[in-house]
Amino acid sequence: MNSTVVHYLSQFQFFHQLLAMMGKEYLPLLSLIIFLLVVLIMLGALSLVGGLGTYAERKISADMQARYGPNRVGPFGLLQFLADGIKMFLKEDTVPRSADRLIFTIAPIFCLAGVFGTIAVLPFSSGFMLTDLNVGIFYLLGVSSLVGIGVFLGGYASNSKWSMLGGMRGASQIISYEIPVTITILAVVMLAGGLSLQTLVNSQGAAIWHWNFLHNPFMFVGFFIFFIGALAETNRAPFDLPEAESELVSGYHTEYSGMRFAFFALAEYIEIFVVCAVATALFLGGYHVPFGFGGEAPLGQVLQVVTFASKTFALYYVVIWVRWTLPRLRVDQLMTLCWKYLTPIALFNLIGTIIWLYLTNGRSIVALIFG
């Protein structure tokens, strides 16, 4: 049976008692209700993460620059993101007269759909995931590509030179950096022996020396290729060329206002969480709890979710840290880094991983050294 949150809950007595009250013929309806509740919870949680991401960005950058950051709305300024949301909701939502109204409207929806669609296969714990697809990593790569389409359509539909340049930059950047990222993921897939996200996590262990990050030298380099590619795909500095306010006013979303602009910003900060979660699952041991404390019991699942979230938010911090540390690249430098360096290194890593698996019978460098 496919591993889902419903499959996990079916192990407990209350599930069967509830099913007996409804009747066994209502199992599909009960499963649908559980899925809908879990989806609503996860959408709400990710929306909160996206909103708090804007707060964290300003607080961390302020700390690096010896400033206070938001400190007026709520304790420590914690409700600043809520105030921003209310401001966006009340702000006039304008559409340029010469814009393509239909595409202009659906572009931010594409970005949100591409981000929210990925939560179906994110393995927050061994029992808390919507579905464990046997081609989960392909699904994730395919659905997340909708973000690039949304960025391009947003720039194209605005009928503005600045927006169009930002949209073209976004499309070329996202498509280009998908190549080294995908090649690196293929190396991890060969190491784990499956395309399921849960298979990729279960191929690792709780101890740091059991993570794919330290499995062999090629995986060590592959993690940094993936992380750099993820920064470029999420349009984060130093790869924020699609926005580049010093060159393009505000880039692909220059003409957007109100909630449509908020959807673009929300999609960006949620996408950062998603790529950090994928990096955690692929390279950093996923939800495995150190010292064997995790398990199938509810408390074990909570510990697994906390472990997974802790690793993800640690990477989230690094993403923000990088933005306020490195200067923005030029467009030619951006493409040179992808095509002349990251893609050849990713291909070399892929071949190197194949040779490593063949010569060592899949053992890690720690196992070879210490036995």
KALIN-V199152 format. One record per pair of residues at least 24 apart in sequence whose C-alpha atoms are under 8 Angstrom apart, sorted by the first residue. I is the first residue (numbers start at 1). J is the second residue. If there is no record, write none. Layout:
BEGIN
((I	J) (I	J))
END
This chain:
BEGIN
((2	131) (2	132) (2	133) (3	127) (3	129) (3	131) (3	132) (4	127) (4	128) (4	129) (4	130) (4	131) (4	132) (5	35) (5	127) (5	128) (5	129) (5	130) (5	131) (6	31) (6	34) (6	35) (7	127) (8	127) (8	128) (35	130) (38	130) (39	130) (42	119) (43	116) (46	270) (47	266) (47	270) (49	269) (49	270) (49	273) (50	266) (50	267) (50	268) (50	269) (50	270) (50	273) (51	81) (51	82) (51	266) (51	269) (52	78) (52	81) (53	269) (54	81) (54	269) (55	80) (55	81) (57	320) (60	320) (60	321) (61	320) (61	321) (61	324) (64	324) (85	262) (88	257) (88	258) (88	259) (88	261) (88	262) (89	258) (89	259) (90	258) (91	257) (91	258) (91	259) (92	257) (92	258) (93	256) (93	257) (93	258) (93	259) (93	260) (94	256) (94	257) (94	258) (95	255) (95	256) (96	158) (96	255) (98	158) (98	159) (99	157) (99	158) (99	159) (100	157) (100	158) (100	159) (101	157) (103	153) (103	154) (103	157) (104	153) (104	154) (104	157) (104	158) (105	260) (106	150) (107	149) (107	150) (107	151) (107	153) (107	154) (108	150) (108	151) (108	154) (108	260) (108	261) (108	263) (108	264) (109	150) (109	263) (110	146) (110	147) (110	149) (110	150) (111	146) (111	147) (111	148) (111	149) (111	150) (111	151) (111	263) (111	264) (111	267) (112	147) (112	263) (112	264) (112	266) (112	267) (113	146) (113	147) (114	143) (114	144) (114	145) (114	146) (114	147) (115	143) (115	144) (115	147) (115	267) (115	270) (115	271) (115	274) (117	143) (117	144) (118	143) (118	144) (118	274) (119	274) (121	197) (122	197) (122	277) (122	278) (123	197) (123	198) (123	281) (123	286) (123	287) (124	286) (124	287) (124	304) (124	305) (124	308) (124	309) (125	287) (125	301) (125	304) (125	305) (125	308) (126	198) (126	287) (126	296) (126	301) (126	304) (127	296) (127	301) (128	301) (132	196) (132	197) (132	198) (133	196) (133	197) (134	194) (134	195) (134	196) (135	195) (135	196) (136	195) (136	196) (136	197) (137	195) (137	196) (137	197) (138	195) (148	174) (148	175) (151	252) (152	252) (154	252) (154	253) (155	251) (155	252) (155	253) (158	255) (160	255) (162	248) (162	249) (162	250) (162	251) (162	252) (162	254) (163	248) (163	250) (163	251) (163	252) (163	253) (163	254) (163	255) (164	251) (164	252) (165	242) (165	248) (165	251) (165	252) (166	241) (166	242) (166	243) (166	248) (166	251) (166	252) (167	242) (167	251) (167	252) (168	242) (169	241) (169	242) (170	235) (170	241) (170	242) (173	232) (173	233) (173	334) (173	335) (174	232) (174	233) (174	234) (176	335) (176	338) (176	339) (177	229) (177	230) (177	232) (177	233) (177	338) (178	229) (178	233) (179	343) (180	225) (180	226) (180	229) (180	338) (180	342) (180	343) (180	346) (180	347) (181	225) (181	226) (181	229) (181	230) (181	346) (183	346) (183	347) (183	350) (184	222) (184	223) (184	225) (184	226) (184	346) (184	347) (184	349) (184	350) (185	226) (185	282) (186	350) (187	219) (187	349) (187	350) (187	353) (187	354) (188	212) (188	219) (188	282) (190	354) (191	353) (191	357) (191	362) (197	281) (197	282) (200	281) (200	282) (201	281) (201	282) (201	285) (201	286) (201	287) (204	285) (205	285) (205	288) (206	285) (206	288) (206	289) (206	290) (206	291) (206	292) (207	285) (207	290) (207	291) (208	284) (208	285) (209	366) (210	285) (210	364) (211	283) (211	284) (211	285) (212	282) (212	283) (212	284) (212	285) (213	283) (213	284) (214	364) (214	365) (215	363) (215	364) (215	365) (215	366) (216	356) (216	364) (216	365) (218	349) (218	350) (218	352) (218	353) (219	349) (219	353) (221	349) (222	346) (222	349) (223	279) (223	283) (225	342) (225	346) (226	279) (227	279) (230	275) (231	319) (234	268) (234	271) (234	272) (236	319) (236	323) (237	322) (237	323) (237	324) (237	326) (237	327) (237	328) (238	322) (238	323) (238	326) (238	327) (238	328) (238	329) (239	328) (239	329) (239	334) (240	328) (241	328) (241	329) (241	330) (241	331) (272	316) (272	319) (273	312) (273	313) (273	316) (276	312) (276	313) (276	315) (276	316) (277	308) (277	309) (277	311) (277	312) (279	312) (280	308) (280	311) (280	312) (284	311))
END
